[in-house]
Amino acid sequence: MRRSLPAPAALGLAALALFAIPGAALAQPRLVAATPAANATVSRPTVLRLTFSETLAAPLSGVDLVMTGMPGMASHAPMPIRGFTTATAGPVLTVTLPRPLPAGSYQLKWHAAAADQQRVEGSYAFTVR
């Protein structure tokens, strides 16, 4: 004879099973590497690469790049950088700039989504010498 669990116990086991599902099924992409890296000082890059923990959904992932400071100009207003292209290949988001970035400080804001299409965001700064 087979016995059934009482309804509250069955619900409790079902809830525990949900927590046992591997994190990949519910995970969000996270930034695991970047070139240039956060707080790095680099020489005039023409390509930026962001590597995430999961394959990206291309149409839902991208960046905004802003020059926040220019040498010799104390009151430099933030200046958005335009004209770049982005491409994704698996977990890598590549930003190709139309020309090398001039000397200054930059803020890179990224947004990314994986298969679940839930968007996550982040940002970091770097400097060009």
A tleap script that builds the chain and sets N, CA, C and O, in Angstrom:
source leaprc.protein.ff14SB
mol = sequence {
  NMET ARG ARG SER LEU PRO ALA PRO ALA ALA
  LEU GLY LEU ALA ALA LEU ALA LEU PHE ALA
  ILE PRO GLY ALA ALA LEU ALA GLN PRO ARG
  LEU VAL ALA ALA THR PRO ALA ALA ASN ALA
  THR VAL SER ARG PRO THR VAL LEU ARG LEU
  THR PHE SER GLU THR LEU ALA ALA PRO LEU
  SER GLY VAL ASP LEU VAL MET THR GLY MET
  PRO GLY MET ALA SER HIE ALA PRO MET PRO
  ILE ARG GLY PHE THR THR ALA THR ALA GLY
  PRO VAL LEU THR VAL THR LEU PRO ARG PRO
  LEU PRO ALA GLY SER TYR GLN LEU LYS TRP
  HIE ALA ALA ALA ALA ASP GLN GLN ARG VAL
  GLU GLY SER TYR ALA PHE THR VAL CARG
}
set mol.1.N position { 0.823 -1.162 0.000 }
set mol.1.CA position { 0.000 0.000 0.000 }
set mol.1.C position { 0.879 1.241 0.000 }
set mol.1.O position { 1.835 1.331 0.771 }
set mol.2.N position { 0.562 2.178 -0.847 }
set mol.2.CA position { 1.349 3.395 -0.995 }
set mol.2.C position { 0.720 4.527 -0.199 }
set mol.2.O position { -0.492 4.735 -0.246 }
set mol.3.N position { 1.559 5.260 0.534 }
set mol.3.CA position { 1.061 6.366 1.348 }
set mol.3.C position { 1.434 7.682 0.678 }
set mol.3.O position { 2.518 7.798 0.105 }
set mol.4.N position { 0.570 8.654 0.742 }
set mol.4.CA position { 0.823 9.990 0.199 }
set mol.4.C position { 1.228 10.916 1.328 }
set mol.4.O position { 0.829 10.738 2.479 }
set mol.5.N position { 2.012 11.885 0.983 }
set mol.5.CA position { 2.373 12.914 1.960 }
set mol.5.C position { 1.200 13.859 2.151 }
set mol.5.O position { 0.449 14.113 1.209 }
set mol.6.N position { 1.034 14.378 3.350 }
set mol.6.CA position { 0.012 15.405 3.538 }
set mol.6.C position { 0.330 16.607 2.664 }
set mol.6.O position { 1.495 16.863 2.361 }
set mol.7.N position { -0.694 17.342 2.260 }
set mol.7.CA position { -0.526 18.478 1.350 }
set mol.7.C position { 0.536 19.471 1.822 }
set mol.7.O position { 1.360 19.872 1.000 }
set mol.8.N position { 0.576 19.902 3.104 }
set mol.8.CA position { 1.613 20.846 3.527 }
set mol.8.C position { 3.021 20.283 3.358 }
set mol.8.O position { 3.935 21.011 2.972 }
set mol.9.N position { 3.204 19.004 3.641 }
set mol.9.CA position { 4.522 18.398 3.486 }
set mol.9.C position { 4.915 18.343 2.019 }
set mol.9.O position { 6.075 18.586 1.683 }
set mol.10.N position { 3.974 18.029 1.142 }
set mol.10.CA position { 4.259 17.980 -0.295 }
set mol.10.C position { 4.651 19.359 -0.809 }
set mol.10.O position { 5.571 19.487 -1.616 }
set mol.11.N position { 3.950 20.393 -0.340 }
set mol.11.CA position { 4.301 21.761 -0.746 }
set mol.11.C position { 5.687 22.144 -0.257 }
set mol.11.O position { 6.446 22.808 -0.962 }
set mol.12.N position { 6.008 21.719 0.954 }
set mol.12.CA position { 7.339 22.012 1.492 }
set mol.12.C position { 8.433 21.352 0.676 }
set mol.12.O position { 9.465 21.967 0.405 }
set mol.13.N position { 8.216 20.103 0.281 }
set mol.13.CA position { 9.203 19.407 -0.556 }
set mol.13.C position { 9.322 20.053 -1.932 }
set mol.13.O position { 10.419 20.145 -2.482 }
set mol.14.N position { 8.205 20.499 -2.486 }
set mol.14.CA position { 8.248 21.181 -3.780 }
set mol.14.C position { 9.041 22.480 -3.675 }
set mol.14.O position { 9.808 22.809 -4.580 }
set mol.15.N position { 8.868 23.213 -2.593 }
set mol.15.CA position { 9.623 24.457 -2.399 }
set mol.15.C position { 11.112 24.171 -2.272 }
set mol.15.O position { 11.931 24.894 -2.841 }
set mol.16.N position { 11.476 23.113 -1.525 }
set mol.16.CA position { 12.883 22.746 -1.404 }
set mol.16.C position { 13.468 22.346 -2.757 }
set mol.16.O position { 14.624 22.653 -3.044 }
set mol.17.N position { 12.692 21.674 -3.576 }
set mol.17.CA position { 13.159 21.250 -4.897 }
set mol.17.C position { 13.484 22.463 -5.759 }
set mol.17.O position { 14.449 22.434 -6.523 }
set mol.18.N position { 12.696 23.526 -5.650 }
set mol.18.CA position { 12.978 24.738 -6.417 }
set mol.18.C position { 14.323 25.337 -6.046 }
set mol.18.O position { 15.046 25.833 -6.911 }
set mol.19.N position { 14.665 25.292 -4.756 }
set mol.19.CA position { 15.953 25.823 -4.332 }
set mol.19.C position { 17.098 24.923 -4.744 }
set mol.19.O position { 18.242 25.374 -4.804 }
set mol.20.N position { 16.824 23.689 -5.022 }
set mol.20.CA position { 17.858 22.743 -5.425 }
set mol.20.C position { 18.177 22.833 -6.914 }
set mol.20.O position { 19.173 22.264 -7.361 }
set mol.21.N position { 17.351 23.537 -7.693 }
set mol.21.CA position { 17.611 23.680 -9.127 }
set mol.21.C position { 18.945 24.391 -9.298 }
set mol.21.O position { 19.206 25.371 -8.601 }
set mol.22.N position { 19.780 23.934 -10.189 }
set mol.22.CA position { 21.068 24.590 -10.383 }
set mol.22.C position { 20.891 26.078 -10.684 }
set mol.22.O position { 19.948 26.490 -11.360 }
set mol.23.N position { 21.833 26.872 -10.159 }
set mol.23.CA position { 21.784 28.321 -10.330 }
set mol.23.C position { 21.789 28.757 -11.777 }
set mol.23.O position { 21.295 29.843 -12.081 }
set mol.24.N position { 22.321 27.964 -12.677 }
set mol.24.CA position { 22.391 28.368 -14.089 }
set mol.24.C position { 21.005 28.589 -14.673 }
set mol.24.O position { 20.824 29.432 -15.552 }
set mol.25.N position { 20.044 27.846 -14.194 }
set mol.25.CA position { 18.704 27.980 -14.746 }
set mol.25.C position { 18.076 29.318 -14.373 }
set mol.25.O position { 17.234 29.833 -15.108 }
set mol.26.N position { 18.476 29.878 -13.245 }
set mol.26.CA position { 17.902 31.129 -12.778 }
set mol.26.C position { 18.943 32.244 -12.742 }
set mol.26.O position { 18.649 33.336 -12.257 }
set mol.27.N position { 20.130 31.998 -13.237 }
set mol.27.CA position { 21.229 32.949 -13.119 }
set mol.27.C position { 21.066 34.133 -14.057 }
set mol.27.O position { 20.353 34.079 -15.060 }
set mol.28.N position { 21.745 35.187 -13.695 }
set mol.28.CA position { 21.829 36.372 -14.539 }
set mol.28.C position { 23.287 36.525 -14.942 }
set mol.28.O position { 24.181 36.117 -14.201 }
set mol.29.N position { 23.536 37.114 -16.120 }
set mol.29.CA position { 24.940 37.284 -16.493 }
set mol.29.C position { 25.622 38.257 -15.544 }
set mol.29.O position { 25.026 39.238 -15.098 }
set mol.30.N position { 26.872 37.967 -15.247 }
set mol.30.CA position { 27.660 38.910 -14.462 }
set mol.30.C position { 28.972 39.129 -15.189 }
set mol.30.O position { 29.496 38.224 -15.837 }
set mol.31.N position { 29.487 40.317 -15.076 }
set mol.31.CA position { 30.748 40.667 -15.717 }
set mol.31.C position { 31.877 39.944 -15.007 }
set mol.31.O position { 32.043 40.089 -13.796 }
set mol.32.N position { 32.665 39.159 -15.758 }
set mol.32.CA position { 33.764 38.411 -15.155 }
set mol.32.C position { 35.133 38.927 -15.596 }
set mol.32.O position { 36.133 38.656 -14.932 }
set mol.33.N position { 35.192 39.671 -16.713 }
set mol.33.CA position { 36.458 40.246 -17.183 }
set mol.33.C position { 36.151 41.390 -18.134 }
set mol.33.O position { 35.113 41.408 -18.795 }
set mol.34.N position { 37.070 42.344 -18.191 }
set mol.34.CA position { 36.898 43.485 -19.092 }
set mol.34.C position { 38.258 43.982 -19.548 }
set mol.34.O position { 39.232 43.950 -18.796 }
set mol.35.N position { 38.310 44.442 -20.790 }
set mol.35.CA position { 39.502 45.071 -21.357 }
set mol.35.C position { 39.061 46.370 -22.011 }
set mol.35.O position { 38.324 46.321 -22.996 }
set mol.36.N position { 39.474 47.525 -21.514 }
set mol.36.CA position { 40.317 47.684 -20.332 }
set mol.36.C position { 39.568 47.323 -19.054 }
set mol.36.O position { 38.339 47.359 -19.001 }
set mol.37.N position { 40.334 46.976 -18.035 }
set mol.37.CA position { 39.759 46.580 -16.751 }
set mol.37.C position { 39.309 47.818 -15.978 }
set mol.37.O position { 39.697 48.942 -16.294 }
set mol.38.N position { 38.497 47.590 -14.977 }
set mol.38.CA position { 38.050 48.673 -14.104 }
set mol.38.C position { 39.259 49.349 -13.468 }
set mol.38.O position { 40.169 48.682 -12.976 }
set mol.39.N position { 39.259 50.672 -13.485 }
set mol.39.CA position { 40.294 51.515 -12.877 }
set mol.39.C position { 41.661 51.386 -13.549 }
set mol.39.O position { 42.659 51.839 -12.988 }
set mol.40.N position { 41.727 50.787 -14.722 }
set mol.40.CA position { 42.994 50.634 -15.440 }
set mol.40.C position { 43.342 51.932 -16.173 }
set mol.40.O position { 42.472 52.756 -16.455 }
set mol.41.N position { 44.619 52.091 -16.471 }
set mol.41.CA position { 45.096 53.165 -17.340 }
set mol.41.C position { 45.678 52.492 -18.565 }
set mol.41.O position { 46.571 51.651 -18.462 }
set mol.42.N position { 45.158 52.874 -19.741 }
set mol.42.CA position { 45.543 52.207 -20.985 }
set mol.42.C position { 45.932 53.244 -22.041 }
set mol.42.O position { 45.687 54.439 -21.877 }
set mol.43.N position { 46.538 52.767 -23.120 }
set mol.43.CA position { 46.911 53.612 -24.252 }
set mol.43.C position { 45.879 53.511 -25.348 }
set mol.43.O position { 45.718 52.438 -25.931 }
set mol.44.N position { 45.192 54.554 -25.645 }
set mol.44.CA position { 44.293 54.769 -26.770 }
set mol.44.C position { 43.657 53.508 -27.376 }
set mol.44.O position { 44.013 53.122 -28.489 }
set mol.45.N position { 42.743 52.873 -26.681 }
set mol.45.CA position { 42.130 51.645 -27.205 }
set mol.45.C position { 41.194 51.919 -28.383 }
set mol.45.O position { 40.615 52.999 -28.498 }
set mol.46.N position { 41.062 50.929 -29.243 }
set mol.46.CA position { 40.094 50.986 -30.345 }
set mol.46.C position { 39.038 49.894 -30.193 }
set mol.46.O position { 38.027 49.891 -30.896 }
set mol.47.N position { 39.284 48.970 -29.269 }
set mol.47.CA position { 38.347 47.878 -29.007 }
set mol.47.C position { 38.226 47.699 -27.491 }
set mol.47.O position { 39.224 47.716 -26.770 }
set mol.48.N position { 36.991 47.528 -27.025 }
set mol.48.CA position { 36.724 47.206 -25.626 }
set mol.48.C position { 36.046 45.844 -25.611 }
set mol.48.O position { 35.204 45.564 -26.464 }
set mol.49.N position { 36.405 44.985 -24.644 }
set mol.49.CA position { 35.797 43.655 -24.569 }
set mol.49.C position { 35.299 43.403 -23.151 }
set mol.49.O position { 36.027 43.581 -22.175 }
set mol.50.N position { 34.053 42.988 -23.064 }
set mol.50.CA position { 33.456 42.628 -21.789 }
set mol.50.C position { 33.079 41.150 -21.857 }
set mol.50.O position { 32.387 40.728 -22.783 }
set mol.51.N position { 33.523 40.378 -20.899 }
set mol.51.CA position { 33.216 38.951 -20.866 }
set mol.51.C position { 32.299 38.683 -19.683 }
set mol.51.O position { 32.579 39.088 -18.555 }
set mol.52.N position { 31.204 37.995 -19.962 }
set mol.52.CA position { 30.187 37.715 -18.956 }
set mol.52.C position { 30.178 36.235 -18.608 }
set mol.52.O position { 30.835 35.423 -19.259 }
set mol.53.N position { 29.431 35.904 -17.582 }
set mol.53.CA position { 29.368 34.534 -17.094 }
set mol.53.C position { 28.450 33.637 -17.919 }
set mol.53.O position { 28.437 32.422 -17.722 }
set mol.54.N position { 27.683 34.221 -18.840 }
set mol.54.CA position { 26.745 33.450 -19.663 }
set mol.54.C position { 26.719 33.997 -21.084 }
set mol.54.O position { 27.161 35.116 -21.342 }
set mol.55.N position { 26.196 33.193 -21.994 }
set mol.55.CA position { 25.974 33.649 -23.365 }
set mol.55.C position { 24.950 34.783 -23.337 }
set mol.55.O position { 23.928 34.691 -22.658 }
set mol.56.N position { 25.234 35.844 -24.078 }
set mol.56.CA position { 24.385 37.034 -24.077 }
set mol.56.C position { 23.324 37.002 -25.164 }
set mol.56.O position { 23.511 36.393 -26.218 }
set mol.57.N position { 22.215 37.662 -24.896 }
set mol.57.CA position { 21.184 37.911 -25.902 }
set mol.57.C position { 21.576 39.227 -26.571 }
set mol.57.O position { 21.417 40.297 -25.984 }
set mol.58.N position { 22.081 39.146 -27.785 }
set mol.58.CA position { 22.663 40.299 -28.468 }
set mol.58.C position { 21.778 41.546 -28.502 }
set mol.58.O position { 22.263 42.624 -28.159 }
set mol.59.N position { 20.521 41.457 -28.893 }
set mol.59.CA position { 19.730 42.679 -29.005 }
set mol.59.C position { 19.463 43.358 -27.662 }
set mol.59.O position { 19.068 44.523 -27.625 }
set mol.60.N position { 19.675 42.643 -26.569 }
set mol.60.CA position { 19.372 43.180 -25.242 }
set mol.60.C position { 20.622 43.564 -24.454 }
set mol.60.O position { 20.536 43.873 -23.265 }
set mol.61.N position { 21.773 43.546 -25.107 }
set mol.61.CA position { 23.037 43.822 -24.429 }
set mol.61.C position { 23.781 44.942 -25.152 }
set mol.61.O position { 23.756 45.016 -26.381 }
set mol.62.N position { 24.437 45.805 -24.398 }
set mol.62.CA position { 25.177 46.901 -25.009 }
set mol.62.C position { 25.868 47.768 -23.972 }
set mol.62.O position { 25.922 47.422 -22.792 }
set mol.63.N position { 26.398 48.903 -24.427 }
set mol.63.CA position { 27.129 49.817 -23.541 }
set mol.63.C position { 26.809 51.268 -23.879 }
set mol.63.O position { 26.341 51.593 -24.971 }
set mol.64.N position { 27.077 52.114 -22.911 }
set mol.64.CA position { 27.144 53.561 -23.092 }
set mol.64.C position { 28.521 53.953 -22.609 }
set mol.64.O position { 28.963 53.495 -21.555 }
set mol.65.N position { 29.207 54.794 -23.363 }
set mol.65.CA position { 30.557 55.213 -23.016 }
set mol.65.C position { 30.584 56.731 -22.948 }
set mol.65.O position { 30.162 57.409 -23.885 }
set mol.66.N position { 31.085 57.263 -21.834 }
set mol.66.CA position { 31.105 58.705 -21.631 }
set mol.66.C position { 32.500 59.123 -21.190 }
set mol.66.O position { 33.082 58.525 -20.285 }
set mol.67.N position { 33.032 60.163 -21.843 }
set mol.67.CA position { 34.285 60.769 -21.400 }
set mol.67.C position { 33.920 61.701 -20.250 }
set mol.67.O position { 33.140 62.636 -20.429 }
set mol.68.N position { 34.481 61.447 -19.071 }
set mol.68.CA position { 34.127 62.225 -17.889 }
set mol.68.C position { 35.160 63.284 -17.526 }
set mol.68.O position { 34.878 64.169 -16.718 }
set mol.69.N position { 36.332 63.206 -18.104 }
set mol.69.CA position { 37.370 64.188 -17.817 }
set mol.69.C position { 38.411 64.220 -18.906 }
set mol.69.O position { 38.744 63.193 -19.498 }
set mol.70.N position { 38.930 65.418 -19.170 }
set mol.70.CA position { 39.950 65.583 -20.194 }
set mol.70.C position { 41.141 66.303 -19.568 }
set mol.70.O position { 40.955 67.285 -18.850 }
set mol.71.N position { 42.364 65.832 -19.828 }
set mol.71.CA position { 43.541 66.495 -19.250 }
set mol.71.C position { 43.576 67.982 -19.616 }
set mol.71.O position { 43.360 68.359 -20.768 }
set mol.72.N position { 43.852 68.811 -18.612 }
set mol.72.CA position { 43.976 70.249 -18.840 }
set mol.72.C position { 42.653 70.992 -18.873 }
set mol.72.O position { 42.644 72.212 -19.038 }
set mol.73.N position { 41.548 70.301 -18.722 }
set mol.73.CA position { 40.239 70.956 -18.741 }
set mol.73.C position { 39.481 70.570 -17.466 }
set mol.73.O position { 38.777 69.561 -17.429 }
set mol.74.N position { 39.638 71.387 -16.433 }
set mol.74.CA position { 39.043 71.075 -15.131 }
set mol.74.C position { 37.524 71.035 -15.177 }
set mol.74.O position { 36.909 70.270 -14.435 }
set mol.75.N position { 36.914 71.834 -16.021 }
set mol.75.CA position { 35.448 71.890 -16.039 }
set mol.75.C position { 34.855 71.177 -17.257 }
set mol.75.O position { 33.812 71.579 -17.773 }
set mol.76.N position { 35.514 70.136 -17.701 }
set mol.76.CA position { 35.056 69.366 -18.862 }
set mol.76.C position { 33.720 68.705 -18.547 }
set mol.76.O position { 33.619 67.927 -17.599 }
set mol.77.N position { 32.708 69.006 -19.327 }
set mol.77.CA position { 31.397 68.368 -19.141 }
set mol.77.C position { 31.441 66.939 -19.672 }
set mol.77.O position { 32.145 66.680 -20.648 }
set mol.78.N position { 30.712 66.003 -19.063 }
set mol.78.CA position { 30.675 64.632 -19.590 }
set mol.78.C position { 30.266 64.633 -21.068 }
set mol.78.O position { 29.323 65.316 -21.468 }
set mol.79.N position { 30.996 63.853 -21.865 }
set mol.79.CA position { 30.767 63.831 -23.297 }
set mol.79.C position { 30.523 62.388 -23.760 }
set mol.79.O position { 31.437 61.564 -23.724 }
set mol.80.N position { 29.300 62.081 -24.193 }
set mol.80.CA position { 29.032 60.723 -24.689 }
set mol.80.C position { 29.882 60.414 -25.932 }
set mol.80.O position { 30.059 61.260 -26.809 }
set mol.81.N position { 30.389 59.210 -25.980 }
set mol.81.CA position { 31.141 58.741 -27.142 }
set mol.81.C position { 30.151 58.021 -28.047 }
set mol.81.O position { 29.426 57.131 -27.603 }
set mol.82.N position { 30.125 58.400 -29.290 }
set mol.82.CA position { 29.164 57.838 -30.251 }
set mol.82.C position { 29.923 57.225 -31.433 }
set mol.82.O position { 31.134 57.396 -31.566 }
set mol.83.N position { 29.188 56.512 -32.282 }
set mol.83.CA position { 29.758 55.983 -33.515 }
set mol.83.C position { 30.413 54.628 -33.385 }
set mol.83.O position { 30.976 54.130 -34.360 }
set mol.84.N position { 30.360 54.009 -32.210 }
set mol.84.CA position { 30.957 52.684 -32.064 }
set mol.84.C position { 29.937 51.615 -32.432 }
set mol.84.O position { 28.736 51.878 -32.491 }
set mol.85.N position { 30.430 50.418 -32.677 }
set mol.85.CA position { 29.555 49.279 -32.948 }
set mol.85.C position { 29.765 48.242 -31.851 }
set mol.85.O position { 30.828 48.178 -31.233 }
set mol.86.N position { 28.735 47.434 -31.621 }
set mol.86.CA position { 28.858 46.351 -30.649 }
set mol.86.C position { 28.499 45.034 -31.328 }
set mol.86.O position { 27.681 44.987 -32.247 }
set mol.87.N position { 29.123 43.986 -30.857 }
set mol.87.CA position { 28.835 42.638 -31.354 }
set mol.87.C position { 28.974 41.671 -30.195 }
set mol.87.O position { 29.820 41.851 -29.319 }
set mol.88.N position { 28.143 40.651 -30.195 }
set mol.88.CA position { 28.264 39.619 -29.169 }
set mol.88.C position { 28.592 38.287 -29.824 }
set mol.88.O position { 28.105 37.960 -30.906 }
set mol.89.N position { 29.427 37.540 -29.138 }
set mol.89.CA position { 29.764 36.167 -29.546 }
set mol.89.C position { 29.824 35.359 -28.269 }
set mol.89.O position { 30.803 35.433 -27.526 }
set mol.90.N position { 28.785 34.591 -28.011 }
set mol.90.CA position { 28.717 33.841 -26.761 }
set mol.90.C position { 28.633 34.797 -25.589 }
set mol.90.O position { 27.738 35.641 -25.542 }
set mol.91.N position { 29.551 34.677 -24.642 }
set mol.91.CA position { 29.511 35.540 -23.467 }
set mol.91.C position { 30.300 36.847 -23.622 }
set mol.91.O position { 30.407 37.615 -22.666 }
set mol.92.N position { 30.850 37.108 -24.811 }
set mol.92.CA position { 31.708 38.280 -25.009 }
set mol.92.C position { 30.969 39.369 -25.782 }
set mol.92.O position { 30.393 39.123 -26.842 }
set mol.93.N position { 31.002 40.575 -25.225 }
set mol.93.CA position { 30.468 41.767 -25.877 }
set mol.93.C position { 31.667 42.601 -26.308 }
set mol.93.O position { 32.457 43.044 -25.473 }
set mol.94.N position { 31.801 42.814 -27.615 }
set mol.94.CA position { 32.917 43.571 -28.157 }
set mol.94.C position { 32.417 44.912 -28.657 }
set mol.94.O position { 31.428 44.992 -29.386 }
set mol.95.N position { 33.117 45.969 -28.251 }
set mol.95.CA position { 32.805 47.333 -28.671 }
set mol.95.C position { 33.948 47.787 -29.567 }
set mol.95.O position { 35.097 47.845 -29.129 }
set mol.96.N position { 33.636 48.110 -30.828 }
set mol.96.CA position { 34.653 48.577 -31.766 }
set mol.96.C position { 34.445 50.066 -31.970 }
set mol.96.O position { 33.383 50.511 -32.405 }
set mol.97.N position { 35.484 50.828 -31.643 }
set mol.97.CA position { 35.433 52.292 -31.737 }
set mol.97.C position { 35.871 52.747 -33.127 }
set mol.97.O position { 36.718 52.099 -33.740 }
set mol.98.N position { 35.315 53.846 -33.638 }
set mol.98.CA position { 35.695 54.305 -34.972 }
set mol.98.C position { 37.118 54.860 -35.035 }
set mol.98.O position { 37.720 54.912 -36.107 }
set mol.99.N position { 37.650 55.271 -33.891 }
set mol.99.CA position { 39.026 55.778 -33.801 }
set mol.99.C position { 39.491 55.596 -32.355 }
set mol.99.O position { 38.663 55.400 -31.465 }
set mol.100.N position { 40.791 55.656 -32.110 }
set mol.100.CA position { 41.281 55.480 -30.736 }
set mol.100.C position { 40.705 56.552 -29.799 }
set mol.100.O position { 40.520 57.705 -30.188 }
set mol.101.N position { 40.432 56.144 -28.575 }
set mol.101.CA position { 39.933 57.104 -27.592 }
set mol.101.C position { 41.037 58.096 -27.219 }
set mol.101.O position { 42.177 57.687 -27.003 }
set mol.102.N position { 40.723 59.374 -27.141 }
set mol.102.CA position { 41.722 60.353 -26.711 }
set mol.102.C position { 41.989 60.251 -25.207 }
set mol.102.O position { 41.222 59.636 -24.466 }
set mol.103.N position { 43.079 60.860 -24.776 }
set mol.103.CA position { 43.446 60.866 -23.365 }
set mol.103.C position { 42.310 61.456 -22.534 }
set mol.103.O position { 41.694 62.451 -22.917 }
set mol.104.N position { 42.047 60.832 -21.400 }
set mol.104.CA position { 41.013 61.312 -20.499 }
set mol.104.C position { 40.486 60.194 -19.631 }
set mol.104.O position { 40.982 59.068 -19.671 }
set mol.105.N position { 39.479 60.515 -18.848 }
set mol.105.CA position { 38.837 59.507 -18.007 }
set mol.105.C position { 37.483 59.155 -18.605 }
set mol.105.O position { 36.819 59.995 -19.214 }
set mol.106.N position { 37.085 57.896 -18.423 }
set mol.106.CA position { 35.871 57.374 -19.057 }
set mol.106.C position { 35.039 56.584 -18.059 }
set mol.106.O position { 35.563 55.979 -17.124 }
set mol.107.N position { 33.744 56.605 -18.277 }
set mol.107.CA position { 32.790 55.781 -17.539 }
set mol.107.C position { 32.102 54.877 -18.558 }
set mol.107.O position { 31.490 55.364 -19.509 }
set mol.108.N position { 32.199 53.575 -18.365 }
set mol.108.CA position { 31.550 52.622 -19.249 }
set mol.108.C position { 30.379 52.014 -18.490 }
set mol.108.O position { 30.569 51.372 -17.457 }
set mol.109.N position { 29.173 52.215 -18.999 }
set mol.109.CA position { 27.968 51.623 -18.406 }
set mol.109.C position { 27.522 50.502 -19.328 }
set mol.109.O position { 27.340 50.719 -20.526 }
set mol.110.N position { 27.346 49.323 -18.788 }
set mol.110.CA position { 26.931 48.176 -19.599 }
set mol.110.C position { 25.577 47.665 -19.134 }
set mol.110.O position { 25.180 47.838 -17.982 }
set mol.111.N position { 24.891 47.037 -20.063 }
set mol.111.CA position { 23.655 46.309 -19.744 }
set mol.111.C position { 23.708 45.008 -20.529 }
set mol.111.O position { 24.143 44.971 -21.680 }
set mol.112.N position { 23.255 43.946 -19.879 }
set mol.112.CA position { 23.356 42.623 -20.496 }
set mol.112.C position { 22.155 41.776 -20.107 }
set mol.112.O position { 21.574 41.935 -19.033 }
set mol.113.N position { 21.803 40.878 -21.005 }
set mol.113.CA position { 20.739 39.907 -20.739 }
set mol.113.C position { 21.159 38.582 -21.353 }
set mol.113.O position { 21.823 38.537 -22.388 }
set mol.114.N position { 20.759 37.515 -20.695 }
set mol.114.CA position { 21.030 36.171 -21.205 }
set mol.114.C position { 19.726 35.571 -21.699 }
set mol.114.O position { 18.799 36.302 -22.049 }
set mol.115.N position { 19.647 34.273 -21.730 }
set mol.115.CA position { 18.486 33.578 -22.293 }
set mol.115.C position { 17.177 33.954 -21.604 }
set mol.115.O position { 16.133 33.994 -22.254 }
set mol.116.N position { 17.214 34.230 -20.293 }
set mol.116.CA position { 15.974 34.578 -19.592 }
set mol.116.C position { 15.512 36.000 -19.903 }
set mol.116.O position { 14.414 36.393 -19.509 }
set mol.117.N position { 16.320 36.755 -20.588 }
set mol.117.CA position { 16.050 38.118 -21.045 }
set mol.117.C position { 15.870 39.116 -19.906 }
set mol.117.O position { 15.347 40.208 -20.127 }
set mol.118.N position { 16.287 38.769 -18.707 }
set mol.118.CA position { 16.243 39.708 -17.598 }
set mol.118.C position { 17.511 40.552 -17.650 }
set mol.118.O position { 18.622 40.025 -17.622 }
set mol.119.N position { 17.333 41.862 -17.726 }
set mol.119.CA position { 18.446 42.787 -17.907 }
set mol.119.C position { 19.143 43.081 -16.576 }
set mol.119.O position { 18.502 43.311 -15.550 }
set mol.120.N position { 20.465 43.064 -16.630 }
set mol.120.CA position { 21.287 43.488 -15.501 }
set mol.120.C position { 22.193 44.601 -15.996 }
set mol.120.O position { 22.483 44.688 -17.189 }
set mol.121.N position { 22.636 45.444 -15.091 }
set mol.121.CA position { 23.443 46.608 -15.462 }
set mol.121.C position { 24.622 46.753 -14.521 }
set mol.121.O position { 24.624 46.227 -13.408 }
set mol.122.N position { 25.620 47.476 -14.990 }
set mol.122.CA position { 26.772 47.792 -14.166 }
set mol.122.C position { 27.577 48.873 -14.838 }
set mol.122.O position { 27.257 49.292 -15.950 }
set mol.123.N position { 28.613 49.324 -14.177 }
set mol.123.CA position { 29.491 50.337 -14.762 }
set mol.123.C position { 30.858 50.275 -14.102 }
set mol.123.O position { 31.026 49.729 -13.012 }
set mol.124.N position { 31.817 50.847 -14.790 }
set mol.124.CA position { 33.146 51.003 -14.219 }
set mol.124.C position { 33.861 52.122 -14.966 }
set mol.124.O position { 33.442 52.545 -16.044 }
set mol.125.N position { 34.953 52.588 -14.363 }
set mol.125.CA position { 35.728 53.687 -14.939 }
set mol.125.C position { 37.104 53.179 -15.368 }
set mol.125.O position { 37.624 52.202 -14.828 }
set mol.126.N position { 37.670 53.865 -16.345 }
set mol.126.CA position { 39.056 53.620 -16.747 }
set mol.126.C position { 39.616 54.922 -17.299 }
set mol.126.O position { 38.875 55.870 -17.561 }
set mol.127.N position { 40.932 54.958 -17.472 }
set mol.127.CA position { 41.613 56.159 -17.944 }
set mol.127.C position { 42.447 55.833 -19.175 }
set mol.127.O position { 43.049 54.764 -19.268 }
set mol.128.N position { 42.473 56.771 -20.119 }
set mol.128.CA position { 43.317 56.656 -21.302 }
set mol.128.C position { 44.424 57.695 -21.164 }
set mol.128.O position { 44.155 58.866 -20.894 }
set mol.129.N position { 45.672 57.263 -21.352 }
set mol.129.CA position { 46.800 58.210 -21.245 }
set mol.129.C position { 47.205 58.723 -22.594 }
set mol.129.O position { 48.133 59.526 -22.696 }
savepdb mol mol.pdb
quit
